[in-house]
């Protein structure tokens, strides 16, 4: 109970800061779980009076200046993860699970986790020269492209998202990994890529998610 009391004391910070770019629906689900656990142990509601919202500017694309600052301030697998997000538009979980079997010389093919059971649609994205230059040395097909990131994701799926959001926050950029997806879509649209092709590369039925 002592530990739960401490948890209740930091609940607001967790919901509003430490969960990165989670959507409002997911934040509310986490808040509901926290409330039930605390109630079961006789701890005061840690979120009483709190209106849980998603991150501000959730659908905003990053500016070129923000992208440059973020990439200049990161290195190793974190930087590679960000570049993958910028040039594939893939969701964080899909990139954490990406293996060398998904990567060809000029294409990346994968089935998004979000639609694997419903449509099983395969997403195909060309490998941009900047992405090719940033990728680590090629491994055998079963191996993850980002092995340390894959281990973090396997231990706790929120960890990579939190790391990314905190790296943005240190630069005063209020964004999370999903903003890279919107940046990818925005850049394609600005380059004159057709909506149907953008939708196909984004692996979704519309271009705003």
C-alpha positions as CSV (number, residue, x, y, z in Angstrom):
1,X,0.0,0.0,0.0
2,X,2.9,2.4,0.7
3,X,4.1,1.9,-2.8
4,X,0.7,2.5,-4.2
5,X,0.4,5.7,-2.2
6,X,3.6,6.9,-3.9
7,X,2.2,5.9,-7.2
8,X,-0.9,7.9,-6.6
9,X,1.3,10.9,-5.8
10,X,2.9,10.9,-9.3
11,X,-0.1,9.7,-11.3
12,X,-0.8,13.1,-12.8
13,X,2.8,13.4,-14.1
14,X,2.7,9.9,-15.5
15,X,-0.6,10.6,-17.4
16,X,0.5,14.0,-18.7
17,X,4.2,13.7,-19.3
18,X,5.7,10.2,-19.1
19,X,3.5,8.5,-21.6
20,X,4.9,10.2,-24.6
21,X,2.6,10.7,-27.6
22,X,-0.2,8.4,-26.4
23,X,-3.6,9.2,-27.8
24,X,-6.3,10.4,-25.4
25,X,-8.2,7.1,-25.6
26,X,-5.2,5.1,-24.5
27,X,-4.3,7.6,-21.7
28,X,-7.9,7.2,-20.4
29,X,-7.6,3.4,-20.4
30,X,-4.3,3.7,-18.4
31,X,-6.0,6.1,-16.0
32,X,-8.9,3.8,-15.5
33,X,-6.5,0.9,-14.6
34,X,-4.7,3.1,-12.2
35,X,-7.9,4.2,-10.5
36,X,-9.1,0.6,-10.1
37,X,-5.8,-0.6,-8.6
38,X,-5.7,2.3,-6.1
39,X,-9.4,1.9,-5.2
40,X,-8.9,-1.8,-4.5
41,X,-6.1,-1.0,-2.1
42,X,-7.9,1.9,-0.4
43,X,-5.8,4.6,-1.9
44,X,-7.3,8.0,-2.9
45,X,-8.2,8.5,-6.5
46,X,-4.9,9.9,-8.0
47,X,-6.7,11.4,-10.9
48,X,-9.6,13.1,-9.2
49,X,-10.7,16.1,-11.2
50,X,-8.2,15.4,-14.0
51,X,-9.4,15.7,-17.6
52,X,-7.2,13.3,-19.6
53,X,-6.4,14.6,-23.1
54,X,-4.0,13.5,-25.8
55,X,-0.9,15.5,-26.5
56,X,-1.4,18.9,-28.0
57,X,-0.7,19.2,-31.7
58,X,-1.0,15.4,-32.1
59,X,-1.4,15.5,-35.8
60,X,1.2,18.2,-36.5
61,X,4.1,17.5,-38.8
62,X,7.6,18.5,-37.5
63,X,9.2,21.4,-39.2
64,X,12.5,20.9,-41.1
65,X,14.3,22.9,-38.4
66,X,12.9,20.6,-35.7
67,X,13.9,17.5,-37.7
68,X,17.5,18.8,-38.1
69,X,17.7,19.6,-34.4
70,X,16.4,16.2,-33.3
71,X,18.8,14.3,-35.6
72,X,21.7,16.4,-34.6
73,X,21.1,15.7,-30.9
74,X,20.7,11.9,-31.2
75,X,23.0,9.1,-32.1
76,X,23.2,5.3,-32.4
77,X,20.0,3.3,-32.6
78,X,17.8,6.2,-31.4
79,X,18.9,8.3,-34.3
80,X,18.4,5.3,-36.7
81,X,14.9,4.7,-35.3
82,X,14.0,8.4,-35.9
83,X,15.3,8.3,-39.4
84,X,13.3,5.1,-40.1
85,X,10.2,6.8,-38.8
86,X,10.9,9.9,-41.0
87,X,11.4,7.9,-44.2
88,X,9.0,5.0,-43.8
89,X,6.1,6.6,-41.9
90,X,5.8,3.3,-39.9
91,X,4.5,3.2,-36.4
92,X,6.9,2.8,-33.6
93,X,5.9,-0.8,-32.7
94,X,6.4,-1.9,-36.4
95,X,9.9,-0.4,-36.5
96,X,10.9,-2.0,-33.2
97,X,9.9,-5.4,-34.7
98,X,11.5,-4.7,-38.1
99,X,13.9,-7.4,-39.1
100,X,16.4,-7.7,-41.9
101,X,14.0,-10.0,-43.6
102,X,11.8,-6.9,-44.2
103,X,14.6,-4.9,-45.8
104,X,15.6,-5.3,-49.4
105,X,18.2,-3.3,-51.2
106,X,15.7,-0.6,-52.3
107,X,12.5,-1.5,-50.5
108,X,11.1,-2.2,-47.0
109,X,8.2,-4.6,-46.8
110,X,6.2,-5.2,-43.6
111,X,2.7,-6.0,-42.4
112,X,1.7,-3.3,-39.8
113,X,0.8,-4.9,-36.4
114,X,-2.3,-2.7,-36.3
115,X,-3.9,-4.3,-39.4
116,X,-2.2,-7.7,-39.4
117,X,-5.3,-9.6,-38.1
118,X,-7.9,-7.5,-40.0
119,X,-6.5,-7.0,-43.5
120,X,-3.0,-8.4,-43.5
121,X,-2.1,-5.6,-45.9
122,X,1.6,-5.5,-46.7
123,X,3.2,-2.0,-46.8
124,X,6.0,-1.4,-49.3
125,X,8.1,1.7,-48.9
126,X,11.1,2.7,-51.0
127,X,14.4,3.1,-49.2
128,X,15.4,6.8,-49.4
129,X,19.2,7.3,-49.9
130,X,19.4,9.1,-46.5
131,X,17.7,6.1,-44.9
132,X,20.1,3.7,-46.6
133,X,23.1,5.7,-45.4
134,X,21.7,5.6,-41.8
135,X,20.9,1.9,-41.5
136,X,23.3,-0.3,-39.5
137,X,25.3,-3.0,-41.3
138,X,23.1,-5.6,-42.7
139,X,22.4,-8.7,-40.5
140,X,20.9,-12.1,-41.2
141,X,17.2,-12.0,-42.1
142,X,15.9,-13.2,-38.7
143,X,17.8,-10.5,-36.8
144,X,16.1,-7.2,-35.8
145,X,17.4,-4.1,-37.6
146,X,17.7,-2.3,-34.3
147,X,18.5,-5.1,-31.8
148,X,18.8,-3.0,-28.6
149,X,15.5,-1.1,-29.4
150,X,13.9,-4.5,-30.1
151,X,15.0,-5.7,-26.6
152,X,13.6,-2.6,-25.0
153,X,10.3,-3.0,-26.8
154,X,10.1,-6.7,-25.8
155,X,10.7,-5.8,-22.1
156,X,8.2,-2.9,-22.1
157,X,6.4,-1.6,-25.1
158,X,6.3,1.9,-23.8
159,X,10.0,2.3,-23.3
160,X,11.1,3.3,-26.8
161,X,8.2,5.8,-27.0
162,X,9.2,7.4,-23.7
163,X,12.8,7.7,-24.8
164,X,11.8,9.4,-28.0
165,X,9.4,11.8,-26.4
166,X,12.0,12.8,-23.7
167,X,14.6,13.4,-26.4
168,X,12.2,15.8,-28.1
169,X,11.3,17.4,-24.8
170,X,14.9,18.2,-24.0
171,X,14.9,20.3,-27.1
172,X,11.7,22.0,-26.2
173,X,9.8,20.2,-28.9
174,X,6.4,19.0,-27.8
175,X,6.1,15.9,-30.0
176,X,6.4,12.1,-29.9
177,X,7.3,9.4,-32.3
178,X,3.9,9.5,-34.1
179,X,4.7,13.0,-35.3
180,X,7.3,11.4,-37.5
181,X,4.5,9.6,-39.3
182,X,2.6,12.8,-39.9
183,X,5.9,14.4,-41.1
184,X,6.4,11.5,-43.6
185,X,2.9,12.0,-45.0
186,X,3.2,15.7,-45.1
187,X,6.5,15.6,-47.0
188,X,5.0,13.1,-49.5
189,X,2.0,15.4,-50.1
190,X,4.3,18.5,-50.5
191,X,6.4,16.6,-53.1
192,X,3.2,16.0,-55.1
193,X,2.8,12.3,-54.4
194,X,-0.8,11.1,-55.1
195,X,-3.1,10.5,-52.2
196,X,-3.7,6.8,-53.1
197,X,0.1,6.1,-53.1
198,X,0.5,8.0,-49.8
199,X,-2.3,5.9,-48.3
200,X,-0.6,2.7,-49.5
201,X,2.7,3.6,-48.1
202,X,1.1,4.8,-44.8
203,X,-0.7,1.5,-44.7
204,X,-4.0,3.1,-43.8
205,X,-7.4,4.1,-45.2
206,X,-6.7,7.9,-44.9
207,X,-3.7,10.2,-44.9
208,X,-4.1,11.8,-41.5
209,X,-3.3,9.0,-39.0
